Amino acid sequence: MSRQDIEKDVHASMQAYFADLAGSEPHGLYDMMIGAVEKPLLEAVMAQANNNQSRAAQWLGLNRNTLRKKLILHRLID
């Protein structure tokens, strides 16, 4: 799956979301989308990195402490 495929999927999902709103005003879209994408991204990367936080942080382009905070926030670690 390429970046373009992912972008198309996100675009299609957003179109469906707006259609479901049936004219209502959306609120907090950015936080909603980050929340929807961040946890499964972290789960997948941590699994692929064999739960090695340093490796996962490097792959994600994050500081290891930032990754740890996000893992705690999403209750993926204690």
C-alpha positions as a Markdown table, in Angstrom:
| # | Residue | x | y | z |
|---|---|---|---|---|
| 1 | Met | 0.0 | 0.0 | 0.0 |
| 2 | Ser | 1.4 | 3.4 | -1.0 |
| 3 | Arg | 1.1 | 6.8 | 0.6 |
| 4 | Gln | -1.4 | 7.7 | -2.2 |
| 5 | Asp | -3.6 | 4.7 | -1.3 |
| 6 | Ile | -3.7 | 5.8 | 2.3 |
| 7 | Glu | -4.5 | 9.4 | 1.3 |
| 8 | Lys | -7.3 | 8.1 | -0.9 |
| 9 | Asp | -8.7 | 6.0 | 2.0 |
| 10 | Val | -8.6 | 9.0 | 4.3 |
| 11 | His | -10.2 | 11.2 | 1.7 |
| 12 | Ala | -13.0 | 8.7 | 1.2 |
| 13 | Ser | -13.5 | 8.3 | 4.9 |
| 14 | Met | -13.8 | 12.1 | 5.3 |
| 15 | Gln | -16.3 | 12.3 | 2.5 |
| 16 | Ala | -18.4 | 9.6 | 4.2 |
| 17 | Tyr | -18.1 | 11.5 | 7.5 |
| 18 | Phe | -19.4 | 14.7 | 6.0 |
| 19 | Ala | -22.2 | 12.9 | 4.3 |
| 20 | Asp | -23.2 | 11.3 | 7.6 |
| 21 | Leu | -23.3 | 14.8 | 9.2 |
| 22 | Ala | -26.2 | 15.6 | 6.8 |
| 23 | Gly | -25.4 | 19.4 | 6.9 |
| 24 | Ser | -24.5 | 19.6 | 10.5 |
| 25 | Glu | -21.3 | 21.5 | 11.4 |
| 26 | Pro | -18.3 | 19.4 | 12.3 |
| 27 | His | -16.2 | 20.1 | 15.4 |
| 28 | Gly | -12.7 | 19.1 | 16.4 |
| 29 | Leu | -11.9 | 17.4 | 13.1 |
| 30 | Tyr | -8.1 | 17.5 | 13.6 |
| 31 | Asp | -8.2 | 16.0 | 17.1 |
| 32 | Met | -10.7 | 13.4 | 15.9 |
| 33 | Met | -8.5 | 12.3 | 13.0 |
| 34 | Ile | -5.3 | 12.3 | 15.0 |
| 35 | Gly | -7.0 | 10.2 | 17.7 |
| 36 | Ala | -8.4 | 7.8 | 15.1 |
| 37 | Val | -5.0 | 7.3 | 13.3 |
| 38 | Glu | -2.4 | 7.7 | 16.1 |
| 39 | Lys | -3.3 | 4.6 | 18.3 |
| 40 | Pro | -3.4 | 2.0 | 15.5 |
| 41 | Leu | -0.2 | 3.6 | 14.0 |
| 42 | Leu | 1.6 | 3.2 | 17.3 |
| 43 | Glu | 0.2 | -0.3 | 17.8 |
| 44 | Ala | 1.4 | -1.4 | 14.4 |
| 45 | Val | 4.9 | 0.2 | 14.6 |
| 46 | Met | 5.5 | -1.1 | 18.1 |
| 47 | Ala | 4.6 | -4.6 | 17.0 |
| 48 | Gln | 6.8 | -4.4 | 14.0 |
| 49 | Ala | 9.6 | -3.0 | 16.2 |
| 50 | Asn | 9.2 | -5.9 | 18.7 |
| 51 | Asn | 8.2 | -3.3 | 21.3 |
| 52 | Asn | 11.6 | -1.6 | 21.1 |
| 53 | Gln | 10.7 | 2.0 | 21.8 |
| 54 | Ser | 14.0 | 3.4 | 20.6 |
| 55 | Arg | 13.6 | 1.7 | 17.2 |
| 56 | Ala | 9.9 | 2.6 | 17.0 |
| 57 | Ala | 10.7 | 6.3 | 17.8 |
| 58 | Gln | 13.4 | 6.4 | 15.2 |
| 59 | Trp | 11.0 | 4.9 | 12.6 |
| 60 | Leu | 8.3 | 7.4 | 13.5 |
| 61 | Gly | 10.7 | 10.3 | 13.5 |
| 62 | Leu | 9.9 | 11.1 | 17.2 |
| 63 | Asn | 11.9 | 11.6 | 20.3 |
| 64 | Arg | 11.7 | 8.4 | 22.5 |
| 65 | Asn | 10.2 | 10.4 | 25.4 |
| 66 | Thr | 7.5 | 11.8 | 23.0 |
| 67 | Leu | 6.7 | 8.3 | 21.9 |
| 68 | Arg | 6.5 | 7.1 | 25.5 |
| 69 | Lys | 4.1 | 9.9 | 26.3 |
| 70 | Lys | 1.9 | 8.9 | 23.4 |
| 71 | Leu | 2.0 | 5.2 | 24.3 |
| 72 | Ile | 0.9 | 6.1 | 27.8 |
| 73 | Leu | -1.8 | 8.4 | 26.6 |
| 74 | His | -3.2 | 5.6 | 24.4 |
| 75 | Arg | -2.8 | 3.1 | 27.3 |
| 76 | Leu | -0.5 | 1.0 | 25.2 |
| 77 | Ile | 2.0 | 0.8 | 28.1 |
| 78 | Asp | 1.8 | 1.5 | 31.9 |
